[in-house]
């Protein structure tokens, strides 16, 4: 992926590798791929290996999709709202990245006027922000916009 395409897709607000990491990458790239360094050489998979990978990946996705559909039809699909980084239930103020992600999600959904937002997601966001702890974790600069987006979401619910 070209840098311009990456920046357009993901933005420019990311942590760049430090000097030591970049230097190490350059050394690995420049070193001859002979002798003890032969294991560092990249070997692309053969066409047969690629076909095997794609087949197994697609089979896994198909099987997973079937299982999810079966669980939904049986009414047994009930997933807990867990914070996957910590393994704990998602609660405001417990994990800063989760708080920031909820705020970012709310902002993005508000920009589209909550058009394609499921009722369950709207309820989850409102439930998350019922706690005063969630509001306390928001930076002062973003607080007014967050409150405005929450008001829009509550009005959308009615």
KOLLUMKE-382886 format. One record per residue (C-alpha): residue number from 0; residue in one letter; chain; x, y, z. Coordinates in steps of 0.02 Angstrom, whole numbers, plus 50000, padded with zeros to 5 digits. Each point is the difference from the previous one (the first is absolute). Layout:
<nodes>
<node><num>NUM</num><residuo>A</residuo><cadena>A</cadena><X>X</X><Y>Y</Y><Z>Z</Z></node>
...
</nodes>
This chain:
<nodes>
<node><num>0</num><residuo>X</residuo><cadena>A</cadena><X>50000</X><Y>50000</Y><Z>50000</Z></node>
<node><num>1</num><residuo>X</residuo><cadena>A</cadena><X>50070</X><Y>50170</Y><Z>49954</Z></node>
<node><num>2</num><residuo>X</residuo><cadena>A</cadena><X>50022</X><Y>50127</Y><Z>50140</Z></node>
<node><num>3</num><residuo>X</residuo><cadena>A</cadena><X>49876</X><Y>50122</Y><Z>49920</Z></node>
<node><num>4</num><residuo>X</residuo><cadena>A</cadena><X>49868</X><Y>49864</Y><Z>49987</Z></node>
<node><num>5</num><residuo>X</residuo><cadena>A</cadena><X>50034</X><Y>49946</Y><Z>50179</Z></node>
<node><num>6</num><residuo>X</residuo><cadena>A</cadena><X>49984</X><Y>50179</Y><Z>50063</Z></node>
<node><num>7</num><residuo>X</residuo><cadena>A</cadena><X>49839</X><Y>50026</Y><Z>49902</Z></node>
<node><num>8</num><residuo>X</residuo><cadena>A</cadena><X>49923</X><Y>49840</Y><Z>50070</Z></node>
<node><num>9</num><residuo>X</residuo><cadena>A</cadena><X>50062</X><Y>50007</Y><Z>50179</Z></node>
<node><num>10</num><residuo>X</residuo><cadena>A</cadena><X>50051</X><Y>50182</Y><Z>50026</Z></node>
<node><num>11</num><residuo>X</residuo><cadena>A</cadena><X>50167</X><Y>50071</Y><Z>50052</Z></node>
<node><num>12</num><residuo>X</residuo><cadena>A</cadena><X>49972</X><Y>49995</Y><Z>50188</Z></node>
<node><num>13</num><residuo>X</residuo><cadena>A</cadena><X>50101</X><Y>49846</Y><Z>50045</Z></node>
<node><num>14</num><residuo>X</residuo><cadena>A</cadena><X>50157</X><Y>49964</Y><Z>50097</Z></node>
<node><num>15</num><residuo>X</residuo><cadena>A</cadena><X>50148</X><Y>49981</Y><Z>49883</Z></node>
<node><num>16</num><residuo>X</residuo><cadena>A</cadena><X>50138</X><Y>49875</Y><Z>50040</Z></node>
<node><num>17</num><residuo>X</residuo><cadena>A</cadena><X>50145</X><Y>50073</Y><Z>50098</Z></node>
<node><num>18</num><residuo>X</residuo><cadena>A</cadena><X>50176</X><Y>50017</Y><Z>49932</Z></node>
<node><num>19</num><residuo>X</residuo><cadena>A</cadena><X>50062</X><Y>49834</Y><Z>50073</Z></node>
<node><num>20</num><residuo>X</residuo><cadena>A</cadena><X>49858</X><Y>49903</Y><Z>49920</Z></node>
<node><num>21</num><residuo>X</residuo><cadena>A</cadena><X>50026</X><Y>50082</Y><Z>49830</Z></node>
<node><num>22</num><residuo>X</residuo><cadena>A</cadena><X>50187</X><Y>49969</Y><Z>50009</Z></node>
<node><num>23</num><residuo>X</residuo><cadena>A</cadena><X>49972</X><Y>49817</Y><Z>50046</Z></node>
<node><num>24</num><residuo>X</residuo><cadena>A</cadena><X>49880</X><Y>49980</Y><Z>49853</Z></node>
<node><num>25</num><residuo>X</residuo><cadena>A</cadena><X>50127</X><Y>50078</Y><Z>49883</Z></node>
<node><num>26</num><residuo>X</residuo><cadena>A</cadena><X>50138</X><Y>49882</Y><Z>50061</Z></node>
<node><num>27</num><residuo>X</residuo><cadena>A</cadena><X>49888</X><Y>49848</Y><Z>49973</Z></node>
<node><num>28</num><residuo>X</residuo><cadena>A</cadena><X>49956</X><Y>50062</Y><Z>49827</Z></node>
<node><num>29</num><residuo>X</residuo><cadena>A</cadena><X>50180</X><Y>50036</Y><Z>49950</Z></node>
<node><num>30</num><residuo>X</residuo><cadena>A</cadena><X>50086</X><Y>49847</Y><Z>50073</Z></node>
<node><num>31</num><residuo>X</residuo><cadena>A</cadena><X>50038</X><Y>49868</Y><Z>49871</Z></node>
<node><num>32</num><residuo>X</residuo><cadena>A</cadena><X>49882</X><Y>49855</Y><Z>50013</Z></node>
<node><num>33</num><residuo>X</residuo><cadena>A</cadena><X>50141</X><Y>49873</Y><Z>50011</Z></node>
<node><num>34</num><residuo>X</residuo><cadena>A</cadena><X>50069</X><Y>49892</Y><Z>50137</Z></node>
<node><num>35</num><residuo>X</residuo><cadena>A</cadena><X>49921</X><Y>50024</Y><Z>50171</Z></node>
<node><num>36</num><residuo>X</residuo><cadena>A</cadena><X>49889</X><Y>50141</Y><Z>49933</Z></node>
<node><num>37</num><residuo>X</residuo><cadena>A</cadena><X>49917</X><Y>49887</Y><Z>49871</Z></node>
<node><num>38</num><residuo>X</residuo><cadena>A</cadena><X>49852</X><Y>49971</Y><Z>50118</Z></node>
<node><num>39</num><residuo>X</residuo><cadena>A</cadena><X>49960</X><Y>50187</Y><Z>49990</Z></node>
<node><num>40</num><residuo>X</residuo><cadena>A</cadena><X>49971</X><Y>49993</Y><Z>49813</Z></node>
<node><num>41</num><residuo>X</residuo><cadena>A</cadena><X>49818</X><Y>50015</Y><Z>49947</Z></node>
<node><num>42</num><residuo>X</residuo><cadena>A</cadena><X>49936</X><Y>49854</Y><Z>49897</Z></node>
<node><num>43</num><residuo>X</residuo><cadena>A</cadena><X>49829</X><Y>50029</Y><Z>49921</Z></node>
<node><num>44</num><residuo>X</residuo><cadena>A</cadena><X>49881</X><Y>49853</Y><Z>50010</Z></node>
<node><num>45</num><residuo>X</residuo><cadena>A</cadena><X>49978</X><Y>49891</Y><Z>49847</Z></node>
<node><num>46</num><residuo>X</residuo><cadena>A</cadena><X>49839</X><Y>50015</Y><Z>49900</Z></node>
<node><num>47</num><residuo>X</residuo><cadena>A</cadena><X>49945</X><Y>49832</Y><Z>50072</Z></node>
<node><num>48</num><residuo>X</residuo><cadena>A</cadena><X>50028</X><Y>50062</Y><Z>50178</Z></node>
<node><num>49</num><residuo>X</residuo><cadena>A</cadena><X>49901</X><Y>50159</Y><Z>49961</Z></node>
<node><num>50</num><residuo>X</residuo><cadena>A</cadena><X>49854</X><Y>49898</Y><Z>49933</Z></node>
<node><num>51</num><residuo>X</residuo><cadena>A</cadena><X>50004</X><Y>49889</Y><Z>50153</Z></node>
<node><num>52</num><residuo>X</residuo><cadena>A</cadena><X>50001</X><Y>50151</Y><Z>50116</Z></node>
<node><num>53</num><residuo>X</residuo><cadena>A</cadena><X>49855</X><Y>50086</Y><Z>49910</Z></node>
<node><num>54</num><residuo>X</residuo><cadena>A</cadena><X>49900</X><Y>49839</Y><Z>49997</Z></node>
<node><num>55</num><residuo>X</residuo><cadena>A</cadena><X>50025</X><Y>49968</Y><Z>50187</Z></node>
<node><num>56</num><residuo>X</residuo><cadena>A</cadena><X>49965</X><Y>50182</Y><Z>50043</Z></node>
<node><num>57</num><residuo>X</residuo><cadena>A</cadena><X>49839</X><Y>50005</Y><Z>49898</Z></node>
<node><num>58</num><residuo>X</residuo><cadena>A</cadena><X>49945</X><Y>49833</Y><Z>50074</Z></node>
<node><num>59</num><residuo>X</residuo><cadena>A</cadena><X>50028</X><Y>50068</Y><Z>50176</Z></node>
<node><num>60</num><residuo>X</residuo><cadena>A</cadena><X>49901</X><Y>50157</Y><Z>49963</Z></node>
<node><num>61</num><residuo>X</residuo><cadena>A</cadena><X>49856</X><Y>49900</Y><Z>49924</Z></node>
<node><num>62</num><residuo>X</residuo><cadena>A</cadena><X>49994</X><Y>49881</Y><Z>50148</Z></node>
<node><num>63</num><residuo>X</residuo><cadena>A</cadena><X>50006</X><Y>50143</Y><Z>50125</Z></node>
<node><num>64</num><residuo>X</residuo><cadena>A</cadena><X>49861</X><Y>50092</Y><Z>49909</Z></node>
<node><num>65</num><residuo>X</residuo><cadena>A</cadena><X>49891</X><Y>49843</Y><Z>50001</Z></node>
<node><num>66</num><residuo>X</residuo><cadena>A</cadena><X>50028</X><Y>49975</Y><Z>50186</Z></node>
<node><num>67</num><residuo>X</residuo><cadena>A</cadena><X>49956</X><Y>50181</Y><Z>50040</Z></node>
<node><num>68</num><residuo>X</residuo><cadena>A</cadena><X>49841</X><Y>49987</Y><Z>49896</Z></node>
<node><num>69</num><residuo>X</residuo><cadena>A</cadena><X>49951</X><Y>49840</Y><Z>50090</Z></node>
<node><num>70</num><residuo>X</residuo><cadena>A</cadena><X>50026</X><Y>50080</Y><Z>50169</Z></node>
<node><num>71</num><residuo>X</residuo><cadena>A</cadena><X>49898</X><Y>50153</Y><Z>49950</Z></node>
<node><num>72</num><residuo>X</residuo><cadena>A</cadena><X>49858</X><Y>49891</Y><Z>49938</Z></node>
<node><num>73</num><residuo>X</residuo><cadena>A</cadena><X>50001</X><Y>49901</Y><Z>50162</Z></node>
<node><num>74</num><residuo>X</residuo><cadena>A</cadena><X>50003</X><Y>50160</Y><Z>50101</Z></node>
<node><num>75</num><residuo>X</residuo><cadena>A</cadena><X>50158</X><Y>49945</Y><Z>50089</Z></node>
<node><num>76</num><residuo>X</residuo><cadena>A</cadena><X>50117</X><Y>50134</Y><Z>49935</Z></node>
<node><num>77</num><residuo>X</residuo><cadena>A</cadena><X>50031</X><Y>50114</Y><Z>50146</Z></node>
<node><num>78</num><residuo>X</residuo><cadena>A</cadena><X>50172</X><Y>50081</Y><Z>50003</Z></node>
<node><num>79</num><residuo>X</residuo><cadena>A</cadena><X>50060</X><Y>50095</Y><Z>50152</Z></node>
<node><num>80</num><residuo>X</residuo><cadena>A</cadena><X>50065</X><Y>50175</Y><Z>49974</Z></node>
<node><num>81</num><residuo>X</residuo><cadena>A</cadena><X>50179</X><Y>49959</Y><Z>50048</Z></node>
<node><num>82</num><residuo>X</residuo><cadena>A</cadena><X>50153</X><Y>50109</Y><Z>49980</Z></node>
<node><num>83</num><residuo>X</residuo><cadena>A</cadena><X>50107</X><Y>49883</Y><Z>49895</Z></node>
<node><num>84</num><residuo>X</residuo><cadena>A</cadena><X>50164</X><Y>50083</Y><Z>50048</Z></node>
<node><num>85</num><residuo>X</residuo><cadena>A</cadena><X>49975</X><Y>49976</Y><Z>50187</Z></node>
<node><num>86</num><residuo>X</residuo><cadena>A</cadena><X>49873</X><Y>49857</Y><Z>50006</Z></node>
<node><num>87</num><residuo>X</residuo><cadena>A</cadena><X>49891</X><Y>50103</Y><Z>50116</Z></node>
<node><num>88</num><residuo>X</residuo><cadena>A</cadena><X>49822</X><Y>50062</Y><Z>49969</Z></node>
<node><num>89</num><residuo>X</residuo><cadena>A</cadena><X>49997</X><Y>50166</Y><Z>49909</Z></node>
<node><num>90</num><residuo>X</residuo><cadena>A</cadena><X>49973</X><Y>50139</Y><Z>50127</Z></node>
<node><num>91</num><residuo>X</residuo><cadena>A</cadena><X>50032</X><Y>50186</Y><Z>49985</Z></node>
<node><num>92</num><residuo>X</residuo><cadena>A</cadena><X>50163</X><Y>50055</Y><Z>50078</Z></node>
<node><num>93</num><residuo>X</residuo><cadena>A</cadena><X>50077</X><Y>49826</Y><Z>50010</Z></node>
<node><num>94</num><residuo>X</residuo><cadena>A</cadena><X>50098</X><Y>50009</Y><Z>49837</Z></node>
<node><num>95</num><residuo>X</residuo><cadena>A</cadena><X>50044</X><Y>50163</Y><Z>49917</Z></node>
<node><num>96</num><residuo>X</residuo><cadena>A</cadena><X>50008</X><Y>49928</Y><Z>49824</Z></node>
<node><num>97</num><residuo>X</residuo><cadena>A</cadena><X>49822</X><Y>49932</Y><Z>50017</Z></node>
<node><num>98</num><residuo>X</residuo><cadena>A</cadena><X>49939</X><Y>50171</Y><Z>50059</Z></node>
<node><num>99</num><residuo>X</residuo><cadena>A</cadena><X>50085</X><Y>50084</Y><Z>49852</Z></node>
<node><num>100</num><residuo>X</residuo><cadena>A</cadena><X>49928</X><Y>49871</Y><Z>49881</Z></node>
<node><num>101</num><residuo>X</residuo><cadena>A</cadena><X>49823</X><Y>50026</Y><Z>50063</Z></node>
<node><num>102</num><residuo>X</residuo><cadena>A</cadena><X>50021</X><Y>50189</Y><Z>49977</Z></node>
<node><num>103</num><residuo>X</residuo><cadena>A</cadena><X>50070</X><Y>49977</Y><Z>49824</Z></node>
<node><num>104</num><residuo>X</residuo><cadena>A</cadena><X>49860</X><Y>49878</Y><Z>49954</Z></node>
<node><num>105</num><residuo>X</residuo><cadena>A</cadena><X>49868</X><Y>50120</Y><Z>50065</Z></node>
<node><num>106</num><residuo>X</residuo><cadena>A</cadena><X>50078</X><Y>50142</Y><Z>49899</Z></node>
<node><num>107</num><residuo>X</residuo><cadena>A</cadena><X>50005</X><Y>49898</Y><Z>49839</Z></node>
<node><num>108</num><residuo>X</residuo><cadena>A</cadena><X>49822</X><Y>49940</Y><Z>50021</Z></node>
<node><num>109</num><residuo>X</residuo><cadena>A</cadena><X>49940</X><Y>50176</Y><Z>50037</Z></node>
<node><num>110</num><residuo>X</residuo><cadena>A</cadena><X>50079</X><Y>50063</Y><Z>49838</Z></node>
<node><num>111</num><residuo>X</residuo><cadena>A</cadena><X>49887</X><Y>49879</Y><Z>49905</Z></node>
<node><num>112</num><residuo>X</residuo><cadena>A</cadena><X>49851</X><Y>50048</Y><Z>50110</Z></node>
<node><num>113</num><residuo>X</residuo><cadena>A</cadena><X>49994</X><Y>49823</Y><Z>50070</Z></node>
<node><num>114</num><residuo>X</residuo><cadena>A</cadena><X>49923</X><Y>49938</Y><Z>49837</Z></node>
<node><num>115</num><residuo>X</residuo><cadena>A</cadena><X>50070</X><Y>49823</Y><Z>49997</Z></node>
<node><num>116</num><residuo>X</residuo><cadena>A</cadena><X>50014</X><Y>49977</Y><Z>50187</Z></node>
<node><num>117</num><residuo>X</residuo><cadena>A</cadena><X>49912</X><Y>49851</Y><Z>50075</Z></node>
<node><num>118</num><residuo>X</residuo><cadena>A</cadena><X>49886</X><Y>50026</Y><Z>50150</Z></node>
<node><num>119</num><residuo>X</residuo><cadena>A</cadena><X>50113</X><Y>49886</Y><Z>50103</Z></node>
<node><num>120</num><residuo>X</residuo><cadena>A</cadena><X>50153</X><Y>50106</Y><Z>49963</Z></node>
<node><num>121</num><residuo>X</residuo><cadena>A</cadena><X>49907</X><Y>50161</Y><Z>50040</Z></node>
<node><num>122</num><residuo>X</residuo><cadena>A</cadena><X>49943</X><Y>49926</Y><Z>50167</Z></node>
<node><num>123</num><residuo>X</residuo><cadena>A</cadena><X>50177</X><Y>49941</Y><Z>50040</Z></node>
<node><num>124</num><residuo>X</residuo><cadena>A</cadena><X>50074</X><Y>50173</Y><Z>49969</Z></node>
<node><num>125</num><residuo>X</residuo><cadena>A</cadena><X>49867</X><Y>50084</Y><Z>50105</Z></node>
<node><num>126</num><residuo>X</residuo><cadena>A</cadena><X>50026</X><Y>49872</Y><Z>50138</Z></node>
<node><num>127</num><residuo>X</residuo><cadena>A</cadena><X>50189</X><Y>50030</Y><Z>49995</Z></node>
<node><num>128</num><residuo>X</residuo><cadena>A</cadena><X>49977</X><Y>50188</Y><Z>50019</Z></node>
<node><num>129</num><residuo>X</residuo><cadena>A</cadena><X>49871</X><Y>49987</Y><Z>50141</Z></node>
<node><num>130</num><residuo>X</residuo><cadena>A</cadena><X>50147</X><Y>49988</Y><Z>50119</Z></node>
<node><num>131</num><residuo>X</residuo><cadena>A</cadena><X>50078</X><Y>50165</Y><Z>50051</Z></node>
<node><num>132</num><residuo>X</residuo><cadena>A</cadena><X>50169</X><Y>49914</Y><Z>49992</Z></node>
<node><num>133</num><residuo>X</residuo><cadena>A</cadena><X>49984</X><Y>49990</Y><Z>49810</Z></node>
<node><num>134</num><residuo>X</residuo><cadena>A</cadena><X>49976</X><Y>50188</Y><Z>49987</Z></node>
<node><num>135</num><residuo>X</residuo><cadena>A</cadena><X>50144</X><Y>50035</Y><Z>50120</Z></node>
<node><num>136</num><residuo>X</residuo><cadena>A</cadena><X>50121</X><Y>49904</Y><Z>49888</Z></node>
<node><num>137</num><residuo>X</residuo><cadena>A</cadena><X>49965</X><Y>50115</Y><Z>49851</Z></node>
<node><num>138</num><residuo>X</residuo><cadena>A</cadena><X>50123</X><Y>50141</Y><Z>49969</Z></node>
<node><num>139</num><residuo>X</residuo><cadena>A</cadena><X>49935</X><Y>50178</Y><Z>50024</Z></node>
<node><num>140</num><residuo>X</residuo><cadena>A</cadena><X>50021</X><Y>50040</Y><Z>49814</Z></node>
<node><num>141</num><residuo>X</residuo><cadena>A</cadena><X>49885</X><Y>49858</Y><Z>49948</Z></node>
<node><num>142</num><residuo>X</residuo><cadena>A</cadena><X>49872</X><Y>50010</Y><Z>50140</Z></node>
<node><num>143</num><residuo>X</residuo><cadena>A</cadena><X>49879</X><Y>50122</Y><Z>49916</Z></node>
<node><num>144</num><residuo>X</residuo><cadena>A</cadena><X>49998</X><Y>49901</Y><Z>49838</Z></node>
<node><num>145</num><residuo>X</residuo><cadena>A</cadena><X>49976</X><Y>49836</Y><Z>50094</Z></node>
<node><num>146</num><residuo>X</residuo><cadena>A</cadena><X>49852</X><Y>50069</Y><Z>50097</Z></node>
<node><num>147</num><residuo>X</residuo><cadena>A</cadena><X>49924</X><Y>50067</Y><Z>49839</Z></node>
<node><num>148</num><residuo>X</residuo><cadena>A</cadena><X>50021</X><Y>49829</Y><Z>49916</Z></node>
<node><num>149</num><residuo>X</residuo><cadena>A</cadena><X>49919</X><Y>49914</Y><Z>50150</Z></node>
<node><num>150</num><residuo>X</residuo><cadena>A</cadena><X>49852</X><Y>50118</Y><Z>49991</Z></node>
<node><num>151</num><residuo>X</residuo><cadena>A</cadena><X>49981</X><Y>49959</Y><Z>49814</Z></node>
<node><num>152</num><residuo>X</residuo><cadena>A</cadena><X>50006</X><Y>49815</Y><Z>50041</Z></node>
<node><num>153</num><residuo>X</residuo><cadena>A</cadena><X>49869</X><Y>50016</Y><Z>50137</Z></node>
<node><num>154</num><residuo>X</residuo><cadena>A</cadena><X>49889</X><Y>50102</Y><Z>49884</Z></node>
<node><num>155</num><residuo>X</residuo><cadena>A</cadena><X>50022</X><Y>49866</Y><Z>49866</Z></node>
<node><num>156</num><residuo>X</residuo><cadena>A</cadena><X>49941</X><Y>49869</Y><Z>50124</Z></node>
<node><num>157</num><residuo>X</residuo><cadena>A</cadena><X>49833</X><Y>50085</Y><Z>50026</Z></node>
</nodes>
